[in-house]
């Protein structure tokens, strides 16, 4: 048994790259993109797994941003996208805390709205540069 996985268009190119692949790879499972609520749940799961807390103001703002990106079709790699945003949030938060006088245990584990906004901008900019 061989399982191959990938995004729809690159997988179509792969399957059609060899006449024998179509007959050998003949069962397909198409997974729908995560919706904005699911994306937020994934982000929250990453936060909980790594013991980060998200400030209250950040939750609705993140959901609003994810909803808009989803509507605009900019989250087609959305599970990976959210993971990248979360990882970048942690990096932005670490930089912020390093340059701050407030280094309480709570502050060391808190993702602020500004951290999330900066991470989103950076990941979206990287995504655009990768596409071009």
Contact map, one row per residue, 1 for C-alpha under 8 A:
111000000000000000000000000000000000000000000000000000000000000000000000000000000000000000000000000000000000000000000000000000000000
111100000000000000000000000000000000000000000000000000000000000000000000000000000000000000000000000000000000000000000000000000000000
111110000000000000000000000000000000000000000000000000000000000000000000000000000000000000000000000000000000000000000000000000000000
011111000000000000000000000000000000000000000000000000000000000000000000000000000000000000000000000000000000000000000000000000000000
001111100010000000000000000000000000000000000000000000000000000000000000000000000000000000000000000000000000000000000000000000000000
000111110110000000000000000000000000000000000000000000000000000000000000000000000000000000000000000000000000000000000000000000000000
000011111110000000000000000000000000000000000000000000000000000000000000000000000000000000000000000000000000000000000000000000000000
000001111111000000000000000000000000000000000000000000000000000000000000000000000000000000000000000000000000000000000000000000000000
000000111111100000000000000000000000000000000000000000000000000000000000000000000000000000000000000000000000000000000000000000000000
000001111111110000000000000000000000000000000000000000000000000000000000000000000000000000000000000000000000000000000000000000000000
000011111111111000000000000000000000000000000000000000000000000000000000000000000000000000000000000000000000000000000000000000000000
000000011111111100000000000000000000000000000000000000000000000000000000000000000000000000000000000000000000000000000000000000000000
000000001111111110000000000000000000000000000000000000000000000000000000000000000000000000000000000000000000000000000000000000000000
000000000111111111000000000000000000000000000000000000000000000000000000000000000000000000000000000000000000000000000000000000000000
000000000011111111001100100000000000000000000000000000000000000000000000000000000000000000000000000000000000000000000000000000000000
000000000001111111101100000000000000000000000000000000000000000000000000000000000000000000000000000000000000000000000000000000000000
000000000000111111101000000000000000000000000000000000000000000000000000000000000000000000000000000000000000000000000000000000000000
000000000000011111111100000000000000000000000000000000000000000000000000000000000000000000000000000000000000000000000000000000000000
000000000000000111111110000000000000000000000000000000000000000000000000000000000000000000000000000000000000000000000000000000000000
000000000000000001111111000000000000000000000000000000000000000000000000000000000000000000000000000000000000000000000000000000000000
000000000000001111111111100000000000000000000000000000000000000000000000000000000000000000000000000000000000000000000000000000000000
000000000000001101111111110000000000000000000000000000000000000000000000000000000000000000000000000000000000000000000000000000000000
000000000000000000111111110000000000000000000000000000000000000000000000000000000000000000000000000000000000000000000000000000000000
000000000000000000011111110000000000000000000000000000000000000000000000000000000000000000000000000000000000000000000000000000000000
000000000000001000001111111100000000000000000000000000000000000000000000000000000000000000000000000000000000000000000000000000000000
000000000000000000000111111100000000000000000000000000000000000000000000000000000000000000000000000000000000000000000000000000000000
000000000000000000000000111110000000000000000000000000000000000000000000000000000000000000000000000000000000000000000000000000000000
000000000000000000000000111111000000000000000000000000000000000000000000000000000000000000000000000000000000000000000000000000000000
000000000000000000000000001111100000000000000000000000000000000000000000000000000000000000000000000000000000000000000000000000000000
000000000000000000000000000111110000000000000000000000000000000000000000000000000000000000000000000000000000000000000000000000000000
000000000000000000000000000011111000000000000000000000000000000000000000000000000000000000000000000000000000000000000000000000000000
000000000000000000000000000001111100000000000000000000000000000000000000000000000000000000000000000000000000000000000000000000000000
000000000000000000000000000000111110000000000000000000000000000000000000001111000000000000000000000000000000000000000000000000000000
000000000000000000000000000000011111111000000000000000000000000000000000000001100000000000000000000000000000000000000000000000000000
000000000000000000000000000000001111111000000000000000000000000000100100000000000000000000000000000000000000000000000000000000000000
000000000000000000000000000000000111111100000000000000000000001001100100000000000000000000000000000000000000000000000000000000000000
000000000000000000000000000000000111111110000000000000000000001000000000000000000000000000000000000000000000000000000000000000000000
000000000000000000000000000000000111111111000000000000000000000000000000000000000000000000000000000000000000000000000000000000000000
000000000000000000000000000000000111111111100000000000000000000001000000000001100100000000000000000000000000000000000000000000000000
000000000000000000000000000000000001111111110000000000000000011001000000000000000000000000000000000000000000000000000000000000000000
000000000000000000000000000000000000111111111000000000000000000000000000000000000000000000000000000000000000000000000000000000000000
000000000000000000000000000000000000011111111100000000000000000000000000000000100110000000000000000000000000000000000000000000000000
000000000000000000000000000000000000001111111110000000000000000000000000000000000110010000000000000000000000000000000000000000000000
000000000000000000000000000000000000000111111111000000000000000000000000000000000000000000000000000000000000000000000000000000000000
000000000000000000000000000000000000000011111111100000000000000000000000000000000000000000000000000000000000000000000000000000000000
000000000000000000000000000000000000000001111111110000000000000000000000000000000010010000000000000000000000000000000000000000000000
000000000000000000000000000000000000000000111111111111000000000000000000000000000000010000000000000000000000000000000000000000000000
000000000000000000000000000000000000000000011111111110000000000000000000000000000000000000000000000000000000000000000000000000000000
000000000000000000000000000000000000000000001111111100000000000000000000000000000000000000000000000000000000000000000000000000000000
000000000000000000000000000000000000000000000111111100000000000000000000000000000000000000000000000000000000000000000000000000000000
000000000000000000000000000000000000000000000011111110000000000000000000000000000000000000000000000000000000100000000000000000000000
000000000000000000000000000000000000000000000011111111000000000000000000000000000000000000000000000000000000111000000000000000000000
000000000000000000000000000000000000000000000011001111100000000000000000000000000000000000000000000000000000111000000000000000000000
000000000000000000000000000000000000000000000010000111110110000000000000000000000000000000000000000000000000011100000000000000000000
000000000000000000000000000000000000000000000000000011111110000000000000000000000000000000000000000000000000011110000000000000000000
000000000000000000000000000000000000000000000000000001111111000000000000000000000000000000000000000000000000000000000000000000000000
000000000000000000000000000000000000000000000000000000111111100000000000000000000000000000000000000000000000000010000000000000000000
000000000000000000000000000000000000000000000000000001111111110000000000000000000000000000000000000000000000000110010000000000000000
000000000000000000000000000000000000000000000000000001111111111000000000000000000000000000000000000000000000000000000000000000000000
000000000000000000000000000000000000000000000000000000011111111100000000000000000000000000000000000000000000000000000000000000000000
000000000000000000000000000000000000000000000000000000001111111110000000000000000000000000000000000000000000000010000000000000000000
000000000000000000000000000000000000000100000000000000000111111111000000000000000000000000000000000000000000000000010000000000000000
000000000000000000000000000000000001100100000000000000000011111111100000000000000000000000000000000000000000000000000000000000000000
000000000000000000000000000000000000000000000000000000000001111111110000000000000000000000000000000000000000000000000000000000000000
000000000000000000000000000000000000000000000000000000000000111111111000000000000000000000000000000000000000000000000000000000000000
000000000000000000000000000000000001001100000000000000000000011111111100000000000000000000000000000000000000000000000000000000000000
000000000000000000000000000000000011000000000000000000000000001111111110000000000000000000000000000000000000000000000000000000000000
000000000000000000000000000000000000000000000000000000000000000111111111000000000000000000000000000000000000000000000000000000000000
000000000000000000000000000000000000000000000000000000000000000011111111111000000000000000000000000000000000000000000000000000000000
000000000000000000000000000000000011000000000000000000000000000001111111111100000000000000000000000000000000000000000000000000000000
000000000000000000000000000000000000000000000000000000000000000000111111110000000000000000000000000000000000000000000000000000000000
000000000000000000000000000000000000000000000000000000000000000000011111110000000000000000000000000000000000000000000000000000000000
000000000000000000000000000000000000000000000000000000000000000000001111111100000000000000000000000000000000000000000000000000000000
000000000000000000000000000000000000000000000000000000000000000000001111111100000000000000000000000000000000000000000000000000000000
000000000000000000000000000000001000000000000000000000000000000000001100111111001000000000000000000000000000000000000000000000000000
000000000000000000000000000000001000000000000000000000000000000000000100111111000000000000000000000000000000000000000000000000000000
000000000000000000000000000000001000000000000000000000000000000000000000001111111000000000000000000000000000000000000000000000000000
000000000000000000000000000000001100001000000000000000000000000000000000001111111100000000000000000000000000000000000000000000000000
000000000000000000000000000000000100001001000000000000000000000000000000000011111110000000000000000000000000000000000000000000000000
000000000000000000000000000000000000000000000000000000000000000000000000000011111111000000000000000000000000000000000000000000000000
000000000000000000000000000000000000000000000000000000000000000000000000001011111111100000000000000000000000000000000000001000000000
000000000000000000000000000000000000001001100000000000000000000000000000000001111111110000000000000000000000000000000000000000000000
000000000000000000000000000000000000000001100100000000000000000000000000000000111111111000000000000000000000000000000000000000000000
000000000000000000000000000000000000000000000000000000000000000000000000000000011111111100000000000000000000000000000000001000000000
000000000000000000000000000000000000000000000000000000000000000000000000000000001111111110000000000000000000000000010011001000000000
000000000000000000000000000000000000000000100110000000000000000000000000000000000111111111000000000000000000000000010010000000000000
000000000000000000000000000000000000000000000000000000000000000000000000000000000011111111100000000000000000000000000000000000000000
000000000000000000000000000000000000000000000000000000000000000000000000000000000001111111110000000000000000000000000010011000000000
000000000000000000000000000000000000000000000000000000000000000000000000000000000000111111111000000000000000001000110110000000000000
000000000000000000000000000000000000000000000000000000000000000000000000000000000000011111111100000000000000001000100000000000000000
000000000000000000000000000000000000000000000000000000000000000000000000000000000000001111111110000000000000000000000000000000000000
000000000000000000000000000000000000000000000000000000000000000000000000000000000000000111111111000000000000000000100110000000000000
000000000000000000000000000000000000000000000000000000000000000000000000000000000000000011111111100000000000011100100000000000000000
000000000000000000000000000000000000000000000000000000000000000000000000000000000000000001111111110000000001000000000000000000000000
000000000000000000000000000000000000000000000000000000000000000000000000000000000000000000111111111000000000000000000000000000000000
000000000000000000000000000000000000000000000000000000000000000000000000000000000000000000011111111100000000000000000000000000000000
000000000000000000000000000000000000000000000000000000000000000000000000000000000000000000001111111111100011000000000000000000000000
000000000000000000000000000000000000000000000000000000000000000000000000000000000000000000000111111100000000000000000000000000000000
000000000000000000000000000000000000000000000000000000000000000000000000000000000000000000000011111110000000000000000000000000000000
000000000000000000000000000000000000000000000000000000000000000000000000000000000000000000000001111111100000000000000000000000000000
000000000000000000000000000000000000000000000000000000000000000000000000000000000000000000000000101111100000000000000000000000000000
000000000000000000000000000000000000000000000000000000000000000000000000000000000000000000000000100111110010000000000000000000000000
000000000000000000000000000000000000000000000000000000000000000000000000000000000000000000000000100111111111000000000000000000000000
000000000000000000000000000000000000000000000000000000000000000000000000000000000000000000000000000001111111000000000000000000000000
000000000000000000000000000000000000000000000000000000000000000000000000000000000000000000000000000000111111100000000000000000000000
000000000000000000000000000000000000000000000000000000000000000000000000000000000000000000000000000000111111110000000000000000000000
000000000000000000000000000000000000000000000000000000000000000000000000000000000000000000000000100001111111110000000000000000000000
000000000000000000000000000000000000000000000000000000000000000000000000000000000000000000000100100000111111110000000000000000000000
000000000000000000000000000000000000000000000000001110000000000000000000000000000000000000000000000000001111111000000000000000000000
000000000000000000000000000000000000000000000000000111100000000000000000000000000000000000001000000000000111111100000000000000000000
000000000000000000000000000000000000000000000000000111100000000000000000000000000000000011001000000000000000111110110000000000000000
000000000000000000000000000000000000000000000000000001100100000000000000000000000000000000001000000000000000011111110000000000000000
000000000000000000000000000000000000000000000000000000101100100000000000000000000000000000000000000000000000001111111000000000000000
000000000000000000000000000000000000000000000000000000000000000000000000000000000000000000000000000000000000000111111100000000000000
000000000000000000000000000000000000000000000000000000000000000000000000000000000000000011011000000000000000001111111110000000000000
000000000000000000000000000000000000000000000000000000000100010000000000000000000000110010000000000000000000001111111111000000000000
000000000000000000000000000000000000000000000000000000000000000000000000000000000000000000000000000000000000000011111111100000000000
000000000000000000000000000000000000000000000000000000000000000000000000000000000000000010010000000000000000000001111111110000000000
000000000000000000000000000000000000000000000000000000000000000000000000000000000000110110010000000000000000000000111111111000000000
000000000000000000000000000000000000000000000000000000000000000000000000000000000000100000000000000000000000000000011111111100000000
000000000000000000000000000000000000000000000000000000000000000000000000000000000000000000000000000000000000000000001111111110000000
000000000000000000000000000000000000000000000000000000000000000000000000000000000000000100000000000000000000000000000111111111000000
000000000000000000000000000000000000000000000000000000000000000000000000000000001001100100000000000000000000000000000011111111100000
000000000000000000000000000000000000000000000000000000000000000000000000000000000000000000000000000000000000000000000001111111110000
000000000000000000000000000000000000000000000000000000000000000000000000000000000000000000000000000000000000000000000000111111111000
000000000000000000000000000000000000000000000000000000000000000000000000000000000000000000000000000000000000000000000000011111111100
000000000000000000000000000000000000000000000000000000000000000000000000000000000000000000000000000000000000000000000000001111111110
000000000000000000000000000000000000000000000000000000000000000000000000000000000000000000000000000000000000000000000000000111111111
000000000000000000000000000000000000000000000000000000000000000000000000000000000000000000000000000000000000000000000000000011111111
000000000000000000000000000000000000000000000000000000000000000000000000000000000000000000000000000000000000000000000000000001111111
000000000000000000000000000000000000000000000000000000000000000000000000000000000000000000000000000000000000000000000000000000111111
000000000000000000000000000000000000000000000000000000000000000000000000000000000000000000000000000000000000000000000000000000011111
